[in-house]
Amino acid sequence: MPTHSVLVIDDSPTILKVVQLVLTKAGYSVVTAPDGEAGIAAAEKTKPDMILLDFVMPKMNGYQVCRALADNKELSDVPVVLMSAKGDQVGDRFVKAMGIVDYITKPFSPEAITAVVGHTIAKYRGDDAKETAGREDSVSKSQEALLEEADAATKERKAALSQFRDGLARALAAGVLSHPDLIESDLDATVLTEAARTAMDDQTLEALLGELRTSCPELAEIGSPALTGDIRVVPIAEILGLLQDQEQNGILSVTRGGAKIELYFRQGKVQMASAAGVPEEFLLGRFIVDSRLMTPDDLDDFVQSRRGKGGLLGAELVRAEKLTPTELKQVMTQQSSELVYELLRWNFGRFTFRATTELPAMAAEASLNLTVEGILMEGFRRVDEWHLIEREIDDFDQVFVRNDDAVRSMGSGRLTREEQTVLELVNGKNSVKDIIRQSRMSSFDVSKMLYRLLSIKIIRKRVSAVAV
């Protein structure tokens, strides 16, 4: 049965990428186009079974593309589903007038876009489209190469474990037989070796090695990684997709300079993320304050009272009944998601994935079960916004000043509470970095608000004095 084809027209490269990933995984043949003109050309060439169309685009917007499709006899019967951002003025009158069969609001989940496409093709292109739901997942060429590498690495790891087990078993048997009390006994070296080998199956050895790495950090690199490489060659999104598709168990470590982020996987889902050498905005306390579960002062007092006593902050807060287990899981989900979003921004660094049967206790207890597709959808949306923001705010040492006349004429009613907080910290002295630290907000949120305040001209960049 031929694969049903979908044409996706959107000016966002990351939206194109993630929708293509989701729909390809669901068994569809996907063609993409970066604007309306290219979309019309692609539709004429491929005659797709349906079209996913962005509403706001340069060159040709959604109205114009729909009009061109309606005027083309070869394409007038192709069903179109409109993708619109929240707040876009897309009325039912436009939908009916232009022959659009459905529309979906961004940001949307992977499940939502797959359901809309499946329903549309089943309704307008025959019921046989329903059978594509059970079709085997397809993977890109780069993922296929990674699959082969992962399979080979897994076999090598098993062979290494077997060799280690044999050597350890022989050493244990020899040690037992060399004991003074047993030298004259009838114990058989072969029997002892086999008994030791049987007692140390792969799972037992992995657990022992895991305990060894935990208790001896200098031995953390023992064992061969299943995957390792450069994220400039293999993007993090593809690594995450691969681990999900293979339902892998293990730890993905990504390093860039002095920063390190680790993701803990069980059956292809992220159970938790942790980090070292990253800005304070990624610490758990920020998400506790953001969620209004504790005030900044109360959190600081608690941290000071526990200083030197050890233990993880989240577990200690639950033990002290400052947070419920449900609240802790909520903020850990936010923290782990933000760390993945940060990873997607990294354009260089090294990754290593090590398969393991046992996750560290903290990750096993967290058990967040975050789906890769869900994280990627929001993550790519943020990457798009970052690219736009960085055109104006590309240096966190930049200082801004307020346009007080514009602030007075606008009034505070048009600003959100968070925007007012950021505006109050714009004083001609605070850098972006200072505002992030003092507001206890994320760099993404602060940058996004500064970008909006810049666009409505109530703040401006401070021009450094030039020596004459």
N, C-alpha and C positions, 0 to 999 in steps of 0.2 A: 504494500500500500504506500503511495507517495506521501512524503512528509508535507504537512500543511505549512505554508509560508506566511510570514508576518513581516511587513515593512514598518520600521520604527523611524519616525522623522522627529528629530529634536536637536536643538543647537547646543545642548549640554553633552560634552563627550562622556562624562561620567554616568549620566543617566542612560545614554546609549549603551554604555558598557555593561551596566548592571542589569538593564532590561534584557539585553542580549544574553547575558549569563543565565538569568532566571528562565527565560523562554527556551533557550537551547537545552537547558537541563530538563525541561518539561517535554522535550521531543519535537520542538518546532524548528523549522528552517528560518533563520532570521537574517534580514537585510537591513542595514542602517543607512540613514542619510542625515547630514548635519544641518540642512536648511530646506526650505520649501522647494526651491528650484531643483536642488539635487534629488529631493524626494519625488517630485513629478517625473524626473528622468528615470529614477530607479523603478518607479511604478510602471512606466511604459515598457521598460526593459524586462521586468520579471513577472508582471501581472500577479501580484500577491493575493492570497486568500483574504487578507484583511490588512488594514493600516492603523497603526497607533500614531496619532498626530499631536504634536505639541501645539498649544494655543498661541503663545507669544514667541515669535522668532523674527530674526532680521530677514531682509529681502522679501520674503512672503510670509504673512502671518496665517493663522489657522483659517480665517475667512477666505483668504485668497487661494490657499491650497484646495480647500473644499470646492470653491467655485471652479477652479481649473479641472478638478477631478470630475465634477458634474458635467462639464462641457465636453469631456472626452468620452466618446462612445465606448471605447475599449475599457475604460476604468470607472464609468458611472455606476456600475453595479457592485463595486468593491466596497464592503462595509468599512466605515471609519469610526474608530473610537477616539474621542478627544481626550488629551491629557492636559489638565489645567492646574495651575498652582492655586493654593488657597487664597481667595481674595480676587481672583480673576473674574471679570464680569461675563460669565457665560450663561446666557438665559435659555430657557426652554424654546423660546421663539427661534433663536439662532440654530439650536440643535435640530428642530423640525424643518426649518427652511432649507438648511444645507444638507439634509439627508444623513446626518450623523446618527448612528444607531445607539450610541451610549457615550458616557464620559466618566472619567475617573479623576479624582483630585489628588494632586501631589501634596506631601509625600505619601506614597502608597506602599503597602507591604508586598513582598513577593507572592504571598498567597492571593492577594487581591488582584494583582495584574494577571496572574495565571488563570484565575477564575473568570475574569472578564474576557480574556482571549478565548478560553475554552468554550464559554457560553456563546460568544459571538460567532465563532467558526461553526459550532454545532448547529446554531440557528440558521445561519446564512450560507453555509457551505456543506451541509449534509451531516447526518448523525454519525457518520463514520469518524468524525473528528473526535468523538468521545473516547475512541479506542486509543488515542495518543497518550492518554493519561498514564497508562501502564507501560509505556514504552521505556526501554532501557535508557538511562541517562547518557548523554553524549558529553565528551570532553574535548577541549581544545588540543591542538598539537603539542603545545607546551605542557599541558597537564598530562597527556599521554606519556611524554618523556619522563615527567616526574613520577608517574605511576610505575614505569619500568624501573626507574632508579630506586624508588621506595621498595619495590618487591625484591630487587637484588640486595639492597641494604638489609632488609629483614632476614633474608636467607643467610647473609654474612653474619648478622648478629646471632642467629640461632646456631650457626656453626661455631662461632666464637664461644658462646655459652656452653656448647657441648664439649669443646676442647678444654675450657676452664673447669667444667664439672669433672671430666675424666682425670685431669691432673690433680684436682683437689681430692678426689676420691682415692686415688693411689697414694697421695701424701698422707691422708688420714689413716688408711689401712697400714701403711708402713710405720706411722707413728704409734699406732695401737700395738702392733706386733713387736716394736722395739722396746716397749715398756718392760722393765725388769721382771715384773710379776707374770708377764705373759710370754716370755721368751720360750719357755718349755711347753707351752700349751699346744693344743691341736688345732687352733684357729687357722683357717685357710685364707691366704692373702686375696685370692680371687673372689671368694665369697664376701669378704669384708669390703673389697673394692666395689663389687656390684651392689651391695646393700647401701653403701654410702652414695653411689651414683643414683640409685632409685630414690633415695630420700631427698635428693637435691634436684627436683624438676625445675623447669624454666621459671615458673612462678616464684618458687622459693629462692632461687638465685637472684632474680630481679629484685625481690624484696630485701634480701641481704645486701645487695649492692646499693639499693636505695638508702638503706639505713646507714651504710658506710659513707655515702656521699653527704648525707645530712649531718652526721657527727663529725666528718672530716672534710670541711669545705675545700681543702687543697686537693682532694681527690674527686671533685665534682665532675671532672671531665672524663672519668673512667667510662669506658664503653663506647662503641661506635655509634655516631648519630645516624638515624634513618635517612634524614635529609639535611643538607647544608648548602649554603650558597649566598649569592650577592643579590640584594633586593633591587639593584639596578638592572639585573638580568631577568630575574623572576619576581614580578610584583607580589607584594604581600597578599593582595586580594586573591591571586591564583593559588598561593600556598594555603590560605584559609579554605578556599573552595575545595581543594584537593583533600585536605584533612577531613572536611565534612563529608565529601563523597565517599571516602574510604572508611568512614566511621572510625577514625583512628583514636587510640588512647595514648596520651603522652603529653610532653611539654614542649611548646614552641618558644624558643628564646630568640629575641631580636635585639641586636646591639647597634648603637650609633654613637661614636665618641665615648663619652663616659656614661651614657644612658643605656638602660637595659629594661625591656618589657618582656614579661613571660605570660603566656596563655596556657592554661591547663585544660586539656581536652579529654572528654570521655564520650565514646561512641560518636565522635564527630561534632560534639557540642561543647561550647566554652563553659567550663564550670567556674572559672574565676580568672582574673588577671592581676598580676602584681608588677611592681616597677621599682627601680632604683636609679638614682641620678637624674630624676625628672623634676620639673618645677613643683612647688608646694601645692599648686592648684589641683594636682592629681592625688593628693593625700586624702584618706577617708574622711578626715575631719571637715573638709570643705563641703562634701556632699551631705554630711549630717547637718551642717549649718544651713546649706541651701534648701534642704527639705524641711527646715524649721523644726527639727526634732530636738535641737538644743540651741541655746544662744551662744554666740562666740565666747562670751565671758565664762559661761558655765562649762563649756568644753575646755577652755584653757585651764580653768581651776581643776577640772578632773585630771587633765594630762599632768599638771604640776603635782597633784597629789599621788600620782602613780609613778612619778619619775624614779628610775632606778629599780623598780620592782619587776620589770619584764612583763611579758605577756602581750598579746595582740590587742590593739585598741578596741576593735569591735567586740571581741569576746569579753574583754574586761567591762565594757559598757553594759553588755547584756547581763553579765554576772552581777553587776551593781544595780541592775534594774533601771538603768538610765534609758535603755532601748529595749524593745521587744525583739525576739528572733525575726519576726516578720519585717520590722523596720530595718534591722541590720541587713537582711537580704535585699531590701529595696535599695539602700544606699550602696551596697556592694555591686548591685546590678548597674547602677548609674556609673560608679567608678570604673568597673570593668569595661563597660561600653565606651566611656570616654577615652580609656587607654587604647582601645582598638581604633577609635577615630583618629587618635594621635598617630598611631602606627601607619595609617593610610596616608598621612601627610609626609612621612619620611621618604625622601627620594634617594637615600643611600644608606648602607648599613649591611650587616651580615645576619643571616637567620640560621638556626639549627633546630631540628626537631628530633627528639629522642622518644621512641616508643617505650611505654612502661605499663605494666599491669596494675601497678599501685600508684595512685597520686598522693602527694603529701596530704597529711591530715587536714590542713586548713582548706585545701581545694576540694577534698572529698566532702567535707562538712558544708562548704558553701553551696555546692550543687546548684548553681544558677541555671544550668541548661539553656544557655543563650544560643540561638540558631545563627549560623554564619550569615545566611542570606538576609535575615532581619537587620543585623548589625551593618552589613555592607550597604544596604539601601539608604539608611540614614547617614552612614559614614561618607558615601559618595556625594550625597547632597551637601554635606558640610564642606567637603573638599572643593566643590564648585563655588560655594560662597567664599571660602578662603581665597581662592584665586582672584575673585573680584575685589575682596577687601584688601589684599596685599598690593594692589595697584596704588592704593593711597596710604596704607599703613604697613610698610615693609621693614620697619625698624622699631623694636620695642623700647629703644632709648629716646624715641621721638617725644617731644613735649608739645602740648596743645594749650591754647589760650581761649578764653570765652569771649564771645561777641555779646557783651552785656545788653546792648540795645536790642539785638535780635531776641535774646532770652526774654527781656521784659515785654516786647511786643507780642511774642508768642504765648507767654504764660506757661504755667506748669501743667495745665490740663491735658495737653496733647502728648505729653511724655509719659511713658510707663514708669512705675516705681523704680525699676532697675536702671532705666535711662537717667532718671533724676539723680540716682545714687552716683552714677558715673560722671554726670555733669558737675555735681558738687565737688568731685575730686579733680576736675580740670581747673588748675589754678595758675598755670604758667610756670610751675616748678615740677610738678609730678610728671614723670615719664609714663609711658604705657605700662611698663613693668611695675612701677609704683602703684598705678591705679589697679592693676590686677591683684597685687598683694594686699592693698588696703581694702578693696571691695570684697575680697575672698570669692570672686567669681572666676570663671574659666577664661583663659586667654581668648578663646573663640567668642564667648559672649561679650566680653569687654570690647574686643576689636569690632565686632558687629555693631555694637551700640555707638562706638566712636565714629564708625563709618557712616551711620545714619545721621549723627549729629553734624558731621562734616557736610553731608549732602544737603541738609536743610540750613546750612550756613550759620549755626549758632555756636560753632567752635571753628578754629582754624589752626594750622600748624604754626608753631613759634619759629620765626626765622632767626637763626643764630647770628650774632653780631660778627661782622667781618672787620678784621683789623685793617686800618688804612695806613 
